[in-house]
Amino acid sequence: MPTSRQITKRDSRTELQAWYLTSLAPKLSRATTRRVVTTAAVDALDGQIRELLDLPPAAAEHLA
């Protein structure tokens, strides 16, 4: 049976995953479209964040 600490950690990670996918990732995508940052920089950051949050790799069309 999971402890309350394990449940809290899982819930926190789920919240961060949702925040990244619904809030930050779209903003990063818009920044590349507007040429505020390079696509390569966003791809690198996205990969690091996805690894940290245990998210699957992004499909290329989501970040171009």
Sequence and secondary structure as in RCSB ss.txt:
>XXXX:A:sequence
MPTSRQITKRDSRTELQAWYLTSLAPKLSRATTRRVVTTAAVDALDGQIRELLDLPPAAAEHLA
>XXXX:A:secstr
   HHHHHHHHHHHHHHHHIIIIIHHHHHHHHHTTSS HHHHHHHHHHHHHHTT     HHHH 
